[in-house]
Amino acid sequence: MMTNLNSDSWDSDGNLLVPLHGIRIALGLAFLAAGAFSWFTFIGDEQWHEHHPGAGAGGFVNPLWMSILWIALPLVPFVLSGLLLSARSGQSKAAGAGIAAGLFACGFIFAIAAFLSLFLRFFPDPYVWENMIAILTFLACSVWILVSAFRVGKVSWGVFFLAAGTTLICMAWGNKSLESAAYRLDRQNEQRKAQAAITTFEPVVEAQHQITSLAGCLLLNHSIHPEDGYPSSLDQPQANWPCGTKFAANAVQEYTLSYVPLADSASGRVTEFHLIAIPVKKGIRGRYALMVESSGIVFSDPMWGISSPYVRAATSEGRASEIEELKGNLEHYMKNNGLAAAPLTLNAEAIGTAYGVQVPSIEDNGKRLEIKNYVFYYLAPKAGNPSRFALSVQCQSYGQNCLRSYFLDYDGVLRATGEPRQATADDPPALECEESDSPCKDVVWPVP
């Protein structure tokens, strides 16, 4: 009679079954702990972005369907495990226990990683204690579930291990698939953003190219015929014009190009010019006002039409030329090797590899270096000053990708010219803003 009253506690072979209320309680507590961790993490991130607007902006956001799949990945086996554990069949209970074991073996690893991440965050977590309690609760429940699952699974080890193995494989495959899909979507998003940025900035890039090319023609012609001065108009090219630059007023979409000659009041001869590119509309993202003069520096105002003027060197040619990087590498080489004198010629070790754009190639037995748009000339120490050297870097794609050439003299002063030649010690010092994004001081900005 006792056997009939308690038949649910015994299997067909007469073995006492493990009570299921323990594993069910643990499943419920684990679900609540996981939900609490997710909630506190979510509101913590929301508060961080609220107090730090723009921080982390531009990152890829999972689409709704992917967020649903991420939630479904652990939730489906969790629900299935609970349903099978509630069945009367011993094999169903063993399958439910196996699914729980596979799921919470993965969950245990995730919880360990989440716990360690609490100490590796780059910003303070306002709910660190709440998250820590949730994680520790989940870890305890995971251990409880794993132990109980093995005790329940002994009813049918074959079914138990098949269910556990299948769950582990599905969890690993699902996680890998979702991560791969997220990576692909992120790459596609970045490509779309890059293409959108290219499209957005196409007009200003073309405007800069046009005025740089025009300035290159003006300066080149002036170097060939210095007695002529600069032209009083660009409506028609001069007879001795050295290049084929176009003069169309509407050459650039969304921009107006203008040439302003500046004449000497005494002689009437044009001794300076301003080439100006003005956006048709103000306050449009990526529409900078541009200006270049005989110095060869292309100035821009990225805040034109938005706020007060912020005039800077649009090309930052001093930085692009790599002359300061080469100087720093040479000084580092001398210091590291305890050299009192600068080398007579350059080699790969001396020029180093720390460059912002391109490592120069060595030519002419260490006297000449090259990068894409510039050529370097190394001037060895003079007698009486063995620790000092000089560098010359000349623009090679004149009027296309650069207009300025530089000379770093023996005293460490960087000099520059916008003329189509090497810079020398007689040229004026380069502007500080040519090597950075800092505003250019004392620049006459004719753009209204």
Phi, psi and omega in degrees: 000319179299323180295320180292321181293331184240035184296334180289346181270000183232145175272183184293340179266003179086013178273139179290127179278148179284133177301143185263353183296330180295310182292327178293318177299317180296320177298317179296315179296321179296320178298315179295320180295317178296319178296319179296317179299315180297319182292313181294324176296318181296308183290331175295316178295321179298317179294322179298312181291331177293321180273347179229070182300134180092343181290124180075010181293152177092355179288160182286133177253127180300137173293164185301319183297326179286322176299320178297318180294322178297321178289320183291332185304311176272334187289321181298308177295331178296311180294317180299320178298315180297319179295316181293324178293338180272353180286162180275336182290136178296321179293323177297318178295322177295321178295318178298319178295320179296318178297317179298318180297314179296318181295315185275348167293317175294318181297324179298315179296316179299317182296321177299314179297319179295322179296315180294327181294338178299333182262359184241014182287148181274353177217153185295141179262115182293344182240038184297321182288321177298316179295321180296318179297318180297317181293315180296323176297316179297320179297316180296318179295323180297317178297316180299314181295317181297316179295314181294323181298318179293326179290322178287323185291348182291347175300323179207090185300324181299311179296319182301307183290328176296315179295318180295314180296317178298319179296315179299316180296315180296320179295316179295315180295317180296317179297316179297317181295317180292321177296319178295318179296320179296321179296316180297316179295322178296317178296317178297321178296317179296321178295319177296319179295319179296318179294321178296321178294319178299315180297319181297319186263003179305313181299316182290326176295316180293321178298317178295319178299318182295311183287330175295316179295317178297316178297320177300319178296316180298314182289322177295315179296321180293326179291331179278323182232068184297334181289340182280341187069195177266153182293152179278348180202152175248015179299323176229133179293148179290161183297324182261026182296128190274356182213171189259040180292140178277153183242016184299133182293329180254041184292335184237128178298134177070012179228151172244124179260140178217151178242124181242105177282142179243112185264150174289129185296331183278311185266340184078001181280138180282112184251353181208164178210160170233124170257121189237137174239117183244129175298147180294324180241147178270156173073020179261132181301133177080008179250091182267146169279138185232149177207139175225146179230193187292346176292340182086001178275128175269113179265150177219159172234095182293346180258015183299127180080359181247313180212196180296153184302142175225083186278127179218171177281115186295324186268338185047049187296329177301322178286318182293334182288342179069014184292321180290325177296317179296318178301312181298321179295320179295317179295322178296319179297316179295318181294314182295329181263006178062036183269128176277340182240145176289151181295150178285328176223166184259150174223178185299321180292321183292320184279342176070188182232000182276096180225153180281329186238300188211136176284126182294151172265146186267130180230166173050049175056040174085010179260345187221137179233157180222141163232184191305310187251000185221154172236135180259149170231128182262127178253112184294165181302148174271162178300135179091347179223067188292342184269354184251142179224170177229155181226138173239133177230122186247137176294128181256337178254059189298130180082357179247296181246356179197160175227344187256142171239153189229153175224118175264106188282178185294342178267004178085011179271128179270119180247159187209159175216151175261001179280156182282069181199177173287144172285155181227177178292347180272350180281156181290157178299147176291154176287145180299326183286352177290342183250010182203183176262015180289156179293147179274129182269149172058035177260128176286112185254102186276000185280124182288000000 
